[in-house]
Amino acid sequence: VIEAFDRLLEQKSPEAFAIVVLDNASIHRSALFLRKELEWRAQRLYVIFLPTYSPELNLIEILWRKIKYEWLPVTAYQSFSSLTSHVLQVLSGYGEKYRINFV
């Protein structure tokens, strides 16, 4: 994750601001990550954390809930390869066959 942020800084104009919103995963709260956050701030890259236990604010959680409970058939869970195949099939059809309405 730190490497990805450092790459973002390489591509970002020094005058531009960048704001990244993250969940509270342990890798986002490590001592090394928090030290790097101070360096990034000096380069106008700001990290904002979602409130803890707020999956409704995390888009990937919303997508995964739809996949898990609405779009995957029960047979998808028969094996890891079956699950992988079904998830990839859903993701490849997202936007065409599968949609989330946030209204």
C-alpha positions as CSV (number, residue, x, y, z in Angstrom):
1,V,0.0,0.0,0.0
2,I,2.8,2.4,0.9
3,E,4.5,1.7,-2.5
4,A,1.2,2.5,-4.3
5,F,1.0,5.8,-2.5
6,D,4.6,6.6,-3.3
7,R,3.8,5.9,-7.0
8,L,0.8,8.2,-6.8
9,L,3.0,11.0,-5.6
10,E,5.4,10.4,-8.5
11,Q,2.5,11.0,-10.9
12,K,0.8,13.8,-9.0
13,S,1.7,17.4,-9.8
14,P,3.4,19.0,-6.8
15,E,0.8,21.8,-6.8
16,A,-2.2,19.4,-6.8
17,F,-3.9,18.0,-3.7
18,A,-4.7,14.4,-3.5
19,I,-7.2,13.0,-0.9
20,V,-7.5,9.2,-0.4
21,V,-10.2,7.7,1.7
22,L,-9.4,4.4,3.4
23,D,-11.0,1.9,5.6
24,N,-9.5,1.0,8.9
25,A,-7.7,-2.2,7.8
26,S,-4.7,-3.0,9.9
27,I,-2.3,-2.3,7.0
28,H,-3.6,1.2,6.9
29,R,-3.0,1.8,10.6
30,S,0.5,0.3,10.9
31,A,3.3,2.4,12.5
32,L,5.2,2.5,9.2
33,F,2.1,3.6,7.3
34,L,1.3,6.3,9.9
35,R,4.9,7.6,9.7
36,K,4.7,7.8,5.9
37,E,1.4,9.6,6.2
38,L,3.3,12.6,7.7
39,E,5.7,12.6,4.7
40,W,2.8,12.4,2.3
41,R,1.0,15.3,3.9
42,A,4.0,17.5,3.3
43,Q,3.6,16.6,-0.4
44,R,-0.1,17.5,-0.4
45,L,-1.4,13.9,-0.2
46,Y,-4.0,13.5,2.5
47,V,-5.4,10.3,4.0
48,I,-8.8,10.3,5.5
49,F,-10.2,7.2,7.3
50,L,-13.8,6.0,7.2
51,P,-15.4,5.7,10.7
52,T,-14.8,2.2,12.2
53,Y,-17.5,-0.3,11.5
54,S,-19.1,1.6,8.7
55,P,-19.4,-0.9,5.8
56,E,-22.2,1.2,4.3
57,L,-19.6,3.9,3.5
58,N,-17.2,1.4,1.8
59,L,-18.2,0.8,-1.8
60,I,-16.4,-2.5,-2.0
61,E,-18.4,-3.8,1.0
62,I,-21.6,-2.8,-0.7
63,L,-20.5,-4.6,-4.0
64,W,-19.4,-7.7,-2.1
65,R,-22.7,-7.9,-0.2
66,K,-24.6,-7.8,-3.5
67,I,-22.4,-10.4,-5.0
68,K,-22.5,-12.7,-2.0
69,Y,-26.2,-12.5,-1.2
70,E,-27.9,-11.8,-4.5
71,W,-25.8,-12.6,-7.5
72,L,-24.0,-15.8,-6.6
73,P,-25.9,-19.1,-6.8
74,V,-25.6,-21.4,-3.9
75,T,-23.7,-23.8,-6.2
76,A,-20.9,-21.3,-6.4
77,Y,-19.7,-22.3,-3.0
78,Q,-19.1,-26.0,-3.8
79,S,-15.3,-25.4,-4.2
80,F,-12.8,-22.6,-4.3
81,S,-12.4,-22.9,-8.0
82,S,-16.2,-22.8,-8.5
83,L,-16.4,-19.7,-6.3
84,T,-13.5,-18.0,-8.1
85,S,-15.1,-18.7,-11.5
86,H,-18.5,-17.4,-10.4
87,V,-17.1,-14.3,-8.8
88,L,-15.1,-13.5,-12.0
89,Q,-18.2,-14.1,-14.1
90,V,-20.2,-11.6,-12.0
91,L,-17.4,-9.0,-12.0
92,S,-17.0,-9.3,-15.8
93,G,-20.7,-8.7,-16.2
94,Y,-20.8,-5.8,-13.8
95,G,-22.4,-2.7,-15.4
96,E,-24.1,-4.7,-18.0
97,K,-25.8,-7.7,-16.4
98,Y,-25.3,-6.7,-12.8
99,R,-25.9,-3.2,-11.4
100,I,-26.2,-1.5,-8.1
101,N,-28.6,1.4,-7.8
102,F,-27.5,3.9,-5.1
103,V,-30.7,5.9,-5.3
